[in-house]
Amino acid sequence: RMESLPEAVLIRILASIPAVDLVLACRLVCCQWKNLVDGAALTQENAENWQNFYFLSKKKKNLIKNPCGEEDLQHWGEVENGGDGWKIEELPGDFGKEFPSEEVHKYFVTSYEWCRKAQVIDLRAEGYWEELMDTTQPKIVVKDWYAGRSDAGCLYELCVKLLSENEDVLAEYKSETIAIPQDNDANWTEISHTFSNYGPGVRFVCFEHGGQDTLFWKGWYGVRVTNSSVTVEP
């Protein structure tokens, strides 16, 4: 029986188990296993550094503030505000479709000239210390959702940059310019990118997206965006 094993043997067994299983399964078996998983001896044995895994798993959250327009344009910087500018509308909107998640109720919509908005995330202010970012280099996962309205064509772009202390660009993801034709199905589409092995020095994440309509109609017939997210993951 496992409980009859000497503690040193049990530590070696647990140390051979992947961090995800240690945190999500082994740690919950009993008080003894929890104490061993939390203990310094196991940390020394476990090359995968389960403590960082545990921290990142517990801390995981969307670092984008106001991702769905519930606070109007608060927390977003208007990089470009062409045409009639950005507007927030209620789902599904005219000639639109409901969002796949019932938790999302609003979206941002662009106009007849390019509209772009951006948000810069300070990783240290969010609790991700320098050694963690430089050594562990956890994954930085970026997601966004976009859609057109079925009676108008539009364009969409996403650009995300990992920045240094001095805001030098250390890594960048830029989507192609995505064209949605007129008479489209108005369905919501997710776009995502994962940064990994990006090297030391990352302190900020700059998330920027935007678009416009292709018919140059006055008002808000351009691409719709919502539920943007940036997460730091093990």
ZANUZA-368003 format. One record per residue (C-alpha): residue number from 0; residue in one letter; x, y, z. Coordinates in nm, 3 decimals. Layout:
! ZANUZA-368003
[NUM,'A',[X,Y,Z]]
...
END
This chain:
! ZANUZA-368003
[0,'R',[0.000,0.000,0.000]]
[1,'M',[0.123,0.348,-0.086]]
[2,'E',[0.076,0.480,0.268]]
[3,'S',[0.318,0.219,0.401]]
[4,'L',[0.605,0.338,0.180]]
[5,'P',[0.891,0.528,0.341]]
[6,'E',[0.852,0.900,0.285]]
[7,'A',[1.178,0.924,0.087]]
[8,'V',[1.053,0.658,-0.156]]
[9,'L',[0.716,0.830,-0.190]]
[10,'I',[0.890,1.161,-0.265]]
[11,'R',[1.087,0.998,-0.547]]
[12,'I',[0.771,0.846,-0.691]]
[13,'L',[0.586,1.177,-0.678]]
[14,'A',[0.883,1.360,-0.826]]
[15,'S',[0.858,1.145,-1.139]]
[16,'I',[0.498,1.251,-1.201]]
[17,'P',[0.427,1.542,-1.441]]
[18,'A',[0.355,1.872,-1.270]]
[19,'V',[0.000,1.890,-1.403]]
[20,'D',[-0.089,1.559,-1.236]]
[21,'L',[0.087,1.656,-0.914]]
[22,'V',[-0.119,1.971,-0.881]]
[23,'L',[-0.453,1.853,-1.013]]
[24,'A',[-0.457,1.497,-0.876]]
[25,'C',[-0.183,1.386,-0.636]]
[26,'R',[-0.204,1.694,-0.417]]
[27,'L',[-0.571,1.620,-0.348]]
[28,'V',[-0.530,1.255,-0.239]]
[29,'C',[-0.463,1.317,0.131]]
[30,'C',[-0.294,1.553,0.377]]
[31,'Q',[0.035,1.361,0.358]]
[32,'W',[0.054,1.385,-0.020]]
[33,'K',[-0.044,1.753,-0.011]]
[34,'N',[0.233,1.825,0.238]]
[35,'L',[0.487,1.632,0.030]]
[36,'V',[0.385,1.806,-0.293]]
[37,'D',[0.409,2.141,-0.116]]
[38,'G',[0.740,2.054,0.049]]
[39,'A',[1.089,2.165,-0.044]]
[40,'A',[1.217,1.807,-0.089]]
[41,'L',[0.983,1.739,-0.376]]
[42,'T',[1.061,2.073,-0.534]]
[43,'Q',[1.425,1.974,-0.548]]
[44,'E',[1.340,1.642,-0.710]]
[45,'N',[1.091,1.777,-0.964]]
[46,'A',[1.274,1.926,-1.261]]
[47,'E',[0.949,2.064,-1.408]]
[48,'N',[0.922,2.315,-1.123]]
[49,'W',[0.568,2.234,-1.023]]
[50,'Q',[0.550,2.541,-0.798]]
[51,'N',[0.556,2.773,-1.098]]
[52,'F',[0.304,2.548,-1.266]]
[53,'Y',[0.079,2.567,-0.963]]
[54,'F',[0.116,2.946,-0.937]]
[55,'L',[0.040,2.997,-1.306]]
[56,'S',[-0.257,2.760,-1.297]]
[57,'K',[-0.411,2.926,-0.992]]
[58,'K',[-0.342,3.280,-1.114]]
[59,'K',[-0.466,3.228,-1.471]]
[60,'K',[-0.708,3.502,-1.567]]
[61,'N',[-0.783,3.730,-1.857]]
[62,'L',[-0.545,4.025,-1.834]]
[63,'I',[-0.746,4.232,-2.083]]
[64,'K',[-0.970,4.476,-1.900]]
[65,'N',[-1.318,4.545,-2.036]]
[66,'P',[-1.292,4.283,-2.314]]
[67,'C',[-1.659,4.300,-2.416]]
[68,'G',[-1.747,4.667,-2.395]]
[69,'E',[-1.939,4.648,-2.068]]
[70,'E',[-1.752,4.962,-1.956]]
[71,'D',[-1.779,5.144,-2.288]]
[72,'L',[-1.422,5.217,-2.408]]
[73,'Q',[-1.265,5.230,-2.062]]
[74,'H',[-0.910,5.081,-2.043]]
[75,'W',[-0.873,5.095,-2.422]]
[76,'G',[-0.655,5.348,-2.600]]
[77,'E',[-0.797,5.468,-2.930]]
[78,'V',[-0.505,5.425,-3.166]]
[79,'E',[-0.716,5.516,-3.469]]
[80,'N',[-1.074,5.634,-3.465]]
[81,'G',[-1.170,5.673,-3.831]]
[82,'G',[-1.512,5.734,-3.980]]
[83,'D',[-1.766,5.767,-3.702]]
[84,'G',[-1.529,5.597,-3.459]]
[85,'W',[-1.580,5.303,-3.227]]
[86,'K',[-1.923,5.214,-3.092]]
[87,'I',[-2.050,4.954,-2.844]]
[88,'E',[-2.364,4.758,-2.935]]
[89,'E',[-2.576,4.486,-2.777]]
[90,'L',[-2.562,4.134,-2.915]]
[91,'P',[-2.672,4.008,-3.161]]
[92,'G',[-2.700,4.351,-3.328]]
[93,'D',[-2.856,4.429,-3.665]]
[94,'F',[-2.790,4.154,-3.919]]
[95,'G',[-2.576,3.974,-3.660]]
[96,'K',[-2.559,3.644,-3.471]]
[97,'E',[-2.552,3.561,-3.102]]
[98,'F',[-2.211,3.497,-2.948]]
[99,'P',[-2.122,3.133,-2.866]]
[100,'S',[-2.104,3.214,-2.492]]
[101,'E',[-2.409,3.342,-2.308]]
[102,'E',[-2.178,3.539,-2.080]]
[103,'V',[-2.095,3.786,-2.358]]
[104,'H',[-2.360,4.054,-2.413]]
[105,'K',[-2.188,4.336,-2.601]]
[106,'Y',[-1.930,4.399,-2.872]]
[107,'F',[-1.726,4.684,-3.019]]
[108,'V',[-1.799,4.782,-3.379]]
[109,'T',[-1.592,4.980,-3.632]]
[110,'S',[-1.689,5.237,-3.892]]
[111,'Y',[-1.620,5.325,-4.257]]
[112,'E',[-1.253,5.413,-4.201]]
[113,'W',[-0.994,5.226,-3.996]]
[114,'C',[-1.067,5.204,-3.626]]
[115,'R',[-0.798,5.056,-3.400]]
[116,'K',[-0.777,5.030,-3.024]]
[117,'A',[-0.506,4.898,-2.798]]
[118,'Q',[-0.437,4.794,-2.442]]
[119,'V',[-0.094,4.756,-2.280]]
[120,'I',[-0.059,4.498,-2.000]]
[121,'D',[0.209,4.551,-1.735]]
[122,'L',[0.306,4.195,-1.641]]
[123,'R',[0.486,4.291,-1.320]]
[124,'A',[0.185,4.490,-1.203]]
[125,'E',[-0.025,4.179,-1.266]]
[126,'G',[0.204,3.971,-1.041]]
[127,'Y',[0.436,3.802,-1.295]]
[128,'W',[0.782,3.873,-1.158]]
[129,'E',[1.094,3.920,-1.370]]
[130,'E',[1.264,3.587,-1.290]]
[131,'L',[0.948,3.396,-1.379]]
[132,'M',[0.918,3.570,-1.717]]
[133,'D',[1.291,3.544,-1.793]]
[134,'T',[1.356,3.185,-1.682]]
[135,'T',[1.030,2.992,-1.695]]
[136,'Q',[0.898,3.195,-1.990]]
[137,'P',[0.537,3.083,-1.944]]
[138,'K',[0.312,3.072,-2.247]]
[139,'I',[0.133,3.393,-2.333]]
[140,'V',[-0.193,3.302,-2.505]]
[141,'V',[-0.379,3.565,-2.705]]
[142,'K',[-0.736,3.527,-2.832]]
[143,'D',[-0.986,3.750,-3.003]]
[144,'W',[-1.331,3.712,-3.162]]
[145,'Y',[-1.452,3.894,-3.471]]
[146,'A',[-1.759,3.896,-3.695]]
[147,'G',[-1.918,4.097,-3.973]]
[148,'R',[-2.282,4.186,-4.018]]
[149,'S',[-2.446,3.989,-4.295]]
[150,'D',[-2.533,4.291,-4.510]]
[151,'A',[-2.187,4.451,-4.522]]
[152,'G',[-1.830,4.347,-4.598]]
[153,'C',[-1.548,4.437,-4.361]]
[154,'L',[-1.179,4.400,-4.274]]
[155,'Y',[-1.016,4.283,-3.948]]
[156,'E',[-0.660,4.282,-3.811]]
[157,'L',[-0.493,4.172,-3.486]]
[158,'C',[-0.142,4.267,-3.374]]
[159,'V',[0.014,4.165,-3.041]]
[160,'K',[0.365,4.260,-2.927]]
[161,'L',[0.577,4.146,-2.634]]
[162,'L',[0.773,4.445,-2.509]]
[163,'S',[1.082,4.495,-2.295]]
[164,'E',[1.127,4.739,-2.007]]
[165,'N',[1.211,5.006,-2.264]]
[166,'E',[0.921,4.896,-2.486]]
[167,'D',[1.146,4.737,-2.748]]
[168,'V',[0.960,4.469,-2.944]]
[169,'L',[1.092,4.125,-2.844]]
[170,'A',[0.827,3.916,-3.022]]
[171,'E',[0.530,3.999,-3.241]]
[172,'Y',[0.225,3.833,-3.389]]
[173,'K',[0.037,4.008,-3.666]]
[174,'S',[-0.256,3.848,-3.842]]
[175,'E',[-0.317,3.893,-4.211]]
[176,'T',[-0.582,4.146,-4.304]]
[177,'I',[-0.891,3.927,-4.290]]
[178,'A',[-1.161,4.022,-4.541]]
[179,'I',[-1.522,3.927,-4.473]]
[180,'P',[-1.740,3.960,-4.784]]
[181,'Q',[-2.080,4.123,-4.806]]
[182,'D',[-2.365,3.872,-4.764]]
[183,'N',[-2.161,3.669,-4.512]]
[184,'D',[-2.313,3.442,-4.244]]
[185,'A',[-2.229,3.688,-3.959]]
[186,'N',[-2.091,3.404,-3.747]]
[187,'W',[-1.834,3.481,-3.478]]
[188,'T',[-1.481,3.352,-3.543]]
[189,'E',[-1.202,3.305,-3.289]]
[190,'I',[-0.841,3.390,-3.370]]
[191,'S',[-0.559,3.287,-3.135]]
[192,'H',[-0.182,3.282,-3.101]]
[193,'T',[0.052,3.139,-2.836]]
[194,'F',[0.389,3.298,-2.759]]
[195,'S',[0.650,3.056,-2.618]]
[196,'N',[1.031,3.047,-2.595]]
[197,'Y',[1.033,3.422,-2.651]]
[198,'G',[1.350,3.487,-2.454]]
[199,'P',[1.419,3.698,-2.144]]
[200,'G',[1.317,4.056,-2.090]]
[201,'V',[0.941,4.056,-2.158]]
[202,'R',[0.765,4.304,-1.928]]
[203,'F',[0.462,4.425,-2.125]]
[204,'V',[0.208,4.288,-2.372]]
[205,'C',[0.057,4.529,-2.625]]
[206,'F',[-0.272,4.404,-2.771]]
[207,'E',[-0.411,4.594,-3.070]]
[208,'H',[-0.698,4.514,-3.304]]
[209,'G',[-0.933,4.690,-3.540]]
[210,'G',[-1.093,4.711,-3.880]]
[211,'Q',[-1.348,4.888,-4.096]]
[212,'D',[-1.627,4.820,-4.341]]
[213,'T',[-1.553,4.784,-4.712]]
[214,'L',[-1.858,4.968,-4.842]]
[215,'F',[-1.775,5.303,-4.678]]
[216,'W',[-2.127,5.339,-4.539]]
[217,'K',[-2.168,5.612,-4.279]]
[218,'G',[-2.230,5.464,-3.937]]
[219,'W',[-2.111,5.134,-3.792]]
[220,'Y',[-2.106,4.861,-4.055]]
[221,'G',[-1.748,4.747,-3.999]]
[222,'V',[-1.604,4.445,-3.821]]
[223,'R',[-1.731,4.361,-3.472]]
[224,'V',[-1.491,4.244,-3.198]]
[225,'T',[-1.543,4.112,-2.846]]
[226,'N',[-1.420,3.875,-2.574]]
[227,'S',[-1.052,3.958,-2.631]]
[228,'S',[-0.813,3.786,-2.393]]
[229,'V',[-0.447,3.759,-2.291]]
[230,'T',[-0.356,3.487,-2.043]]
[231,'V',[-0.023,3.372,-1.896]]
[232,'E',[-0.025,2.992,-1.873]]
[233,'P',[0.210,2.708,-1.766]]
END
